[in-house]
Amino acid sequence: MFPTSNFFENFQNPPTFLSDLRNPSFTFSFFSSSLFWFCRGEQGAKMADWGPVVIAVMLFVLLTPGLLFQIPGHGRLVEFGNMETSGASILVHSVIYFGLITIFLIAIGVHIYTDAD
């Protein structure tokens, strides 16, 4: 197995050469410790925030060009349920997606917390 070492020891003594990055003990302890702190969030909190994931997936599915609507359509400005797409509609739907996800996640701050255990 990998030798266990403290994350802060590796942080205080970073690798000096590229060959040190190939040392499995450094990379494993660095990434596992970073992943632990990233997933943990605040110290002591064991909650997972699924709000951004749920909002992103719902908007991605609903704003797929041609599924519900398409802006611009092939014959009109807006076409509904035609199951076709174009480069211009992909660009327009991407801008709409970016705007809505920015509003929901940054301006409103949608959060859905679940217990991580």
C-alpha positions in Angstrom: 0.0 0.0 0.0 0.9 3.6 -0.1 2.7 5.0 2.9 0.5 7.5 4.8 1.9 10.9 5.5 0.5 14.2 6.6 -0.8 16.6 4.0 0.7 19.5 5.8 4.2 17.9 5.9 4.1 17.7 2.1 2.7 21.2 1.8 5.5 22.7 3.9 8.1 20.7 1.9 6.9 20.8 -1.7 8.6 18.8 -4.3 11.7 20.6 -5.7 12.2 18.6 -8.9 9.9 16.9 -11.4 11.2 13.5 -10.3 9.7 14.2 -6.8 6.3 14.4 -8.4 6.6 10.9 -9.5 6.9 9.7 -5.9 3.7 7.9 -5.3 3.6 8.7 -1.6 3.7 12.4 -2.2 1.0 12.4 -5.0 -1.3 10.0 -3.2 -1.2 11.9 0.1 -1.5 15.2 -1.6 -4.5 14.3 -3.7 -6.3 12.2 -1.1 -5.9 15.0 1.5 -7.0 17.7 -1.0 -10.0 15.6 -2.0 -10.9 15.0 1.6 -10.9 18.8 2.4 -12.7 19.6 -0.9 -15.5 17.0 -0.2 -15.7 17.9 3.5 -16.4 21.6 3.0 -16.6 23.3 6.3 -14.8 21.6 9.1 -17.2 19.2 10.9 -19.9 19.6 8.3 -21.0 16.3 6.6 -23.5 17.7 4.1 -23.5 17.3 0.3 -24.8 20.2 -1.8 -26.6 18.7 -4.8 -28.3 22.0 -5.8 -25.8 22.9 -8.6 -25.9 19.4 -10.0 -29.7 19.2 -10.1 -30.1 22.7 -11.7 -27.4 22.0 -14.3 -28.8 18.7 -15.4 -32.4 20.0 -15.5 -31.4 23.1 -17.6 -29.2 21.0 -19.9 -32.0 18.6 -20.7 -34.7 21.3 -21.0 -32.5 23.6 -23.1 -31.4 20.9 -25.6 -32.0 22.5 -29.0 -35.1 20.9 -30.7 -36.3 18.9 -27.7 -38.9 21.4 -26.4 -38.1 24.4 -28.6 -35.5 25.7 -30.9 -34.4 29.4 -31.3 -33.8 30.1 -34.2 -35.8 27.5 -36.0 -35.2 26.4 -39.6 -38.4 28.1 -40.9 -39.4 30.5 -38.1 -37.9 32.3 -35.2 -39.1 29.7 -32.7 -40.0 26.1 -33.5 -41.4 23.6 -30.9 -40.5 19.9 -30.7 -38.9 19.6 -34.2 -36.0 17.4 -32.9 -33.5 19.2 -35.2 -30.7 21.5 -34.4 -28.3 23.9 -36.1 -25.1 25.8 -35.1 -26.9 29.0 -34.5 -29.5 27.3 -32.2 -26.7 25.6 -30.2 -25.0 29.0 -29.7 -28.3 30.7 -28.7 -29.2 27.8 -26.3 -25.7 27.9 -24.8 -26.1 31.6 -24.0 -29.5 31.0 -22.5 -28.1 28.1 -20.4 -25.2 30.2 -19.2 -27.6 33.1 -18.2 -30.0 30.8 -16.4 -27.4 28.8 -14.5 -25.7 32.0 -13.4 -29.0 33.4 -12.1 -29.9 30.2 -10.3 -26.5 29.3 -8.8 -24.9 32.7 -8.2 -27.7 35.3 -7.8 -30.3 33.1 -6.1 -28.0 30.5 -4.6 -30.0 27.3 -5.0 -28.8 24.6 -2.5 -30.1 21.1 -1.9 -28.3 19.5 1.1 -28.2 15.8 1.7 -26.5 13.9 4.5 -23.2 12.6 3.3 -23.2 9.5 5.5 
